[in-house]
Amino acid sequence: MAPKHSYSQVSQTSDVKSPIEEELDESDNGPESGRKSRFPSSMFLTILLNGLSLFFGIGIGASIVAIITHRPAPQQPNNSKPVAGTVAMIDGIEAPGTQCGDTWQEAKALGCHFEVMASRWYAPECFDQTALEGMLKEQPYVNFTWYEDKEHTRVYPSELVLRGEFDKVYPSGDYHIYHCLYLWRRLHHAVIKNKPVDEDLLEYGHTLHCTRMIMQWMDPSILRTTISSATSGTPFCRSSRLGLMVDGRVEQ
């Protein structure tokens, strides 16, 4: 059924001051047969108005859908910072800290720092540039080739690895060993410099893994066939700091 419309027509007689309103639908035959007017018939006007309403209604609706569909995605503000004030549940205890997103793309956009020897993106307060630069100077030991596949057939650009722009790579040589040694350097440095650390560094299970791997690595009866992989992670950075207590105070 077509929608009802109303219109007003001014009477030709001067003694009638109010307009005459007529509502039409599909069952009506139009205005009274004896009425004459200089305008087209009421039925024609109704059909015309219905057609125009339908035309403009479709046009407006299509425009609204197009606007909603093609609305640009919100852009990441250039002054974004790591999400401070985040709280993580660790061993049933709420720990405040900072999170650098969930991917390396998010971490980079948030202004976090990448440490290639840890293969992790860190919030500024957890980033230890001194420890990283010291480890990278340990040449020729800390010098690796990176691959896209575990068979080591496709080389991945080292400059991208150093910037942390990868999801997963397969390093050559003894990277896994030096990775563990570097994390212990980082942990010790955080203690004596009263720095906050990330949850990976505080994970005791990782320390057990590293020590056992190194012990097996030194065993000549065990083949060194382990294939190492590195992912560009974003661990949670605790706000609480580690410090060496001296006479009841924290040694800086």
Sequence and secondary structure as in RCSB ss.txt:
>XXXX:A:sequence
MAPKHSYSQVSQTSDVKSPIEEELDESDNGPESGRKSRFPSSMFLTILLNGLSLFFGIGIGASIVAIITHRPAPQ
QPNNSKPVAGTVAMIDGIEAPGTQCGDTWQEAKALGCHFEVMASRWYAPECFDQTALEGMLKEQPYVNFTWYEDK
EHTRVYPSELVLRGEFDKVYPSGDYHIYHCLYLWRRLHHAVIKNKPVDEDLLEYGHTLHCTRMIMQWMDPSILRT
TISSATSGTPFCRSSRLGLMVDGRVEQ
>XXXX:A:secstr
    EEEEE  SSTT  S EEEEE TT   S TT   SS  HHHHHHHHHHHHHHHHHHHHHHHHHHHHT     
  TT   EEEEEEEETTEEEEEEE  SSHHHHHHTT EEETTTTEEE TTT  HHHHHHHHTSTTTS   EESST
TS SB  HHHHHTT  SEEEE TTHHHHHHHHHHHHHHHHHHHT EEEHHHH HHHHHHHHHHHHHHT TTS   
    EE B   EEEEE  EEETTEEE 
